[in-house]
């Protein structure tokens, strides 16, 4: 059930996700010249049918995964089968990500289309009313149990799995771990929402059951991250940083287990502690 923790091909000629830059570092011992890798950030225009929908600032990798995950978490599709095809075009001004939907789903999407002008890490650009805030429709009913040692194992493996993060120190990661803590998929992006969308898309494309693991994110846990997890159907999300108050409210409403301030030797459970057990089976 592995979804490959590495970076996937886009079907285009290799696209750089980092660029080397010459820099000068000033330290207490003097100056030092050297090379530093910067994470690539580029506009990605998501287009459904022939109609542009959103421009998101993203890392140009795993864009097919991004198309699937974004489509699900934005409520454009309900499952992977409603996406017929994806096509990526690289241009001098950015990337164009064409998503072909099933005819009925495309009609529904165009009927309620809203334009969003995306920014790195922005999850609600373009909405006009508070009632339009993202909200997953169904509660989490998964009866899984996650051993606390599995969370520690996932966290321990995450640093080594963040290839772009190690090179640039400028991206977020989202990971899917099995119930024993083995990392099965990791996706990275300059935007935390994008990283999670890419991961969700990878899980959708692989047909990974949402009740067979848990999410780990390297960012703070805002309400959008909880809503995306709920759209996937994940029952447990573990965040490196703290949650916001609205994230906690949404997690409670969805019946989702929210763990945060996660470290190798500790984790704080804000809601849903009944899903965590001290040891494995």
C-alpha positions as CSV (number, residue, x, y, z in Angstrom):
1,X,0.0,0.0,0.0
2,X,3.0,2.3,-0.3
3,X,2.5,5.5,-2.1
4,X,6.2,6.2,-2.6
5,X,7.7,8.7,-0.2
6,X,9.8,10.3,-3.0
7,X,9.1,13.0,-5.5
8,X,7.0,11.9,-8.5
9,X,7.5,12.7,-12.1
10,X,5.2,15.3,-13.6
11,X,5.5,13.8,-17.1
12,X,7.4,16.9,-18.2
13,X,11.2,17.4,-18.5
14,X,12.7,17.6,-15.0
15,X,11.6,20.7,-13.2
16,X,13.8,22.2,-10.6
17,X,12.4,22.3,-7.1
18,X,15.5,24.1,-5.8
19,X,18.0,26.5,-7.3
20,X,21.6,27.1,-6.1
21,X,22.6,30.7,-5.1
22,X,25.9,32.2,-4.1
23,X,25.7,33.7,-0.7
24,X,28.0,35.3,1.9
25,X,27.4,34.2,5.6
26,X,28.5,36.5,8.4
27,X,29.4,34.7,11.7
28,X,31.3,35.4,14.8
29,X,34.3,33.9,13.1
30,X,34.2,36.2,10.1
31,X,32.7,35.8,6.7
32,X,32.3,32.7,4.5
33,X,31.2,32.5,0.9
34,X,29.3,29.5,-0.4
35,X,26.3,28.1,-2.1
36,X,22.8,27.8,-0.7
37,X,19.8,26.0,-2.2
38,X,16.6,28.0,-2.4
39,X,13.2,26.3,-2.7
40,X,11.4,27.1,-6.0
41,X,8.1,28.9,-5.7
42,X,6.0,29.2,-8.8
43,X,2.4,30.1,-9.8
44,X,0.3,27.0,-10.5
45,X,-2.9,27.7,-12.4
46,X,-5.5,25.0,-11.8
47,X,-7.9,24.8,-14.8
48,X,-11.1,22.7,-14.9
49,X,-12.4,22.0,-18.3
50,X,-11.0,25.1,-20.0
51,X,-12.0,27.5,-17.2
52,X,-9.3,28.8,-14.8
53,X,-10.2,28.3,-11.2
54,X,-7.2,29.2,-8.9
55,X,-3.6,30.3,-9.0
56,X,-1.7,28.8,-6.1
57,X,1.9,29.5,-5.3
58,X,3.6,26.1,-5.0
59,X,6.6,23.9,-5.4
60,X,6.5,22.5,-9.0
61,X,6.6,18.8,-8.0
62,X,4.0,16.2,-7.5
63,X,1.5,18.3,-9.3
64,X,-0.8,15.4,-10.3
65,X,-1.1,14.6,-6.6
66,X,-1.8,18.3,-6.0
67,X,-4.6,18.3,-8.6
68,X,-6.4,15.4,-6.9
69,X,-5.9,16.6,-3.4
70,X,-6.9,20.2,-4.1
71,X,-9.9,19.0,-6.0
72,X,-11.1,16.9,-3.1
73,X,-10.4,19.4,-0.3
74,X,-12.0,22.2,-2.2
75,X,-15.1,20.1,-2.6
76,X,-14.8,20.0,-6.4
77,X,-14.8,16.2,-6.4
78,X,-15.9,13.5,-4.0
79,X,-13.5,10.8,-5.0
80,X,-10.6,10.1,-7.4
81,X,-13.0,8.5,-10.0
82,X,-14.5,11.9,-10.8
83,X,-11.2,13.0,-12.3
84,X,-10.7,11.7,-15.8
85,X,-7.3,13.1,-16.6
86,X,-4.7,15.7,-15.6
87,X,-2.3,17.6,-17.8
88,X,0.6,19.8,-16.9
89,X,1.9,22.7,-19.0
90,X,5.1,24.5,-18.2
91,X,5.4,28.1,-19.3
92,X,7.7,31.1,-18.7
93,X,5.2,32.5,-16.2
94,X,4.4,29.4,-14.3
95,X,2.6,26.1,-14.5
96,X,-0.8,25.3,-15.9
97,X,-2.5,22.3,-14.3
98,X,-5.4,21.1,-16.4
99,X,-7.9,18.8,-14.6
100,X,-10.6,17.0,-16.7
101,X,-13.6,16.1,-14.6
102,X,-16.4,13.7,-15.3
103,X,-19.1,15.6,-17.3
104,X,-21.7,15.8,-14.5
105,X,-19.1,16.8,-12.0
106,X,-17.8,19.5,-14.3
107,X,-21.2,21.0,-14.8
108,X,-21.8,21.1,-11.0
109,X,-18.4,22.7,-10.5
110,X,-18.9,25.4,-13.1
111,X,-22.3,26.2,-11.7
112,X,-20.8,27.1,-8.3
113,X,-17.4,28.2,-9.4
114,X,-15.5,30.8,-7.4
115,X,-12.3,32.4,-8.4
116,X,-9.4,32.4,-5.9
117,X,-6.1,34.2,-6.2
118,X,-3.8,32.0,-4.2
119,X,-0.9,32.8,-2.0
120,X,1.6,30.5,-0.3
121,X,-0.2,29.0,2.7
122,X,-3.5,30.8,2.1
123,X,-6.5,28.6,2.4
124,X,-9.5,30.9,2.1
125,X,-8.6,33.5,-0.6
126,X,-11.5,34.7,-2.6
127,X,-14.5,33.8,-0.5
128,X,-17.1,36.5,0.0
129,X,-19.0,35.3,3.1
130,X,-18.1,33.6,6.4
131,X,-20.6,30.8,5.5
132,X,-18.3,29.9,2.6
133,X,-15.5,28.8,4.8
134,X,-14.4,25.2,4.0
135,X,-16.3,22.6,6.0
136,X,-16.2,18.9,5.6
137,X,-19.7,17.5,5.5
138,X,-19.2,14.2,7.3
139,X,-17.9,13.3,10.8
140,X,-15.1,10.8,11.3
141,X,-16.3,7.4,12.3
142,X,-13.1,5.4,12.0
143,X,-12.6,3.0,15.0
144,X,-8.8,2.8,14.6
145,X,-6.3,2.9,17.5
146,X,-2.9,4.5,17.2
147,X,-0.2,3.3,19.6
148,X,1.8,6.2,21.0
149,X,5.1,4.6,20.0
150,X,3.9,4.7,16.4
151,X,3.6,8.5,16.6
152,X,7.2,8.7,18.0
153,X,8.4,6.4,15.2
154,X,6.7,8.6,12.5
155,X,8.2,11.7,13.9
156,X,11.7,10.1,14.2
157,X,11.6,9.2,10.5
158,X,10.2,12.5,9.2
159,X,13.4,14.5,9.2
160,X,15.2,12.0,7.0
161,X,12.2,11.9,4.6
162,X,12.2,15.6,3.9
163,X,14.6,15.7,1.1
164,X,13.8,19.2,-0.2
165,X,13.5,20.5,3.4
166,X,17.0,19.3,4.2
167,X,18.3,21.1,1.1
168,X,16.5,24.4,1.5
169,X,15.0,24.7,5.1
170,X,12.1,26.5,3.4
171,X,9.3,24.0,2.9
172,X,6.6,22.2,4.8
173,X,6.0,18.5,4.8
174,X,2.9,16.3,5.2
175,X,3.2,12.6,5.8
176,X,1.0,9.5,5.9
177,X,2.1,6.9,8.5
178,X,0.8,3.4,8.9
179,X,-0.6,2.3,12.3
180,X,2.9,1.1,13.3
181,X,4.4,4.5,12.5
182,X,6.1,3.6,9.2
183,X,6.1,6.5,6.8
184,X,4.3,5.4,3.6
185,X,4.2,8.8,1.8
186,X,5.7,12.2,2.2
187,X,5.0,15.3,0.2
188,X,6.7,18.7,0.5
189,X,5.8,22.2,-0.6
190,X,6.5,25.9,0.1
191,X,2.9,26.1,1.3
192,X,1.7,23.9,4.2
193,X,-1.8,23.6,2.6
194,X,-0.3,22.5,-0.7
195,X,1.9,19.9,1.0
196,X,-1.2,18.3,2.6
197,X,-3.2,18.5,-0.6
198,X,-0.3,16.8,-2.5
199,X,-0.3,14.0,0.2
200,X,-4.0,13.6,0.1
201,X,-3.9,13.4,-3.7
202,X,-1.2,10.7,-3.5
203,X,-3.4,8.7,-1.1
204,X,-6.4,9.1,-3.4
205,X,-4.5,7.9,-6.5
206,X,-3.1,4.9,-4.6
207,X,-6.5,4.0,-3.2
208,X,-5.1,4.1,0.4
209,X,-7.8,3.5,3.0
210,X,-8.1,6.5,5.3
211,X,-8.6,4.2,8.3
212,X,-5.3,2.5,8.0
213,X,-3.0,5.3,9.2
214,X,-2.6,8.8,10.4
215,X,-1.4,12.2,9.2
216,X,1.7,14.1,10.3
217,X,2.3,17.7,9.4
218,X,5.3,19.9,10.1
219,X,3.4,23.1,10.4
220,X,0.9,24.6,12.8
221,X,-2.5,23.0,12.7
222,X,-5.0,25.6,11.5
223,X,-8.7,25.0,10.8
224,X,-8.0,24.5,7.0
225,X,-5.6,21.6,7.8
226,X,-8.3,20.0,10.0
227,X,-10.9,20.4,7.3
228,X,-8.6,18.8,4.7
229,X,-7.9,15.9,7.0
230,X,-11.7,15.5,7.5
231,X,-12.4,15.6,3.8
232,X,-9.9,12.7,3.4
233,X,-11.6,10.8,6.2
234,X,-8.4,10.6,8.3
235,X,-9.2,10.1,12.0
236,X,-5.9,11.3,13.5
237,X,-3.7,14.3,12.7
238,X,-0.4,15.0,14.4
239,X,1.1,18.4,14.1
240,X,4.6,19.6,15.0
241,X,3.3,23.0,16.1
242,X,0.3,24.1,18.1
243,X,-3.3,24.2,16.8
244,X,-5.5,27.3,16.6
245,X,-8.7,27.5,18.6
246,X,-10.9,27.1,15.4
247,X,-8.8,24.1,14.4
248,X,-9.7,22.5,17.8
249,X,-13.4,23.4,17.4
250,X,-13.5,21.8,14.0
251,X,-11.6,18.7,15.1
252,X,-14.2,18.2,17.9
253,X,-17.1,18.8,15.5
254,X,-15.7,16.2,13.1
255,X,-14.7,13.7,15.8
256,X,-11.1,13.9,14.7
257,X,-8.2,13.2,17.0
258,X,-5.9,16.2,17.1
259,X,-2.4,15.8,18.5
260,X,0.1,18.7,18.4
261,X,3.3,20.1,19.8
262,X,4.6,16.7,18.8
263,X,8.2,15.8,19.7
264,X,10.1,12.6,19.8
265,X,9.5,12.2,23.5
266,X,6.1,13.9,24.0
267,X,2.9,14.8,22.3
268,X,-0.1,16.9,23.5
269,X,-3.6,15.5,22.7
270,X,-6.2,18.3,22.4
271,X,-9.2,16.1,21.5
272,X,-9.9,12.5,20.7
273,X,-7.5,10.8,23.2
274,X,-9.6,7.7,23.1
275,X,-8.0,6.7,19.8
276,X,-4.5,6.6,21.3
277,X,-3.1,3.6,23.2
278,X,0.0,3.2,25.2
279,X,1.4,0.2,23.3
280,X,0.7,-1.6,20.1
281,X,-1.3,-4.8,19.8
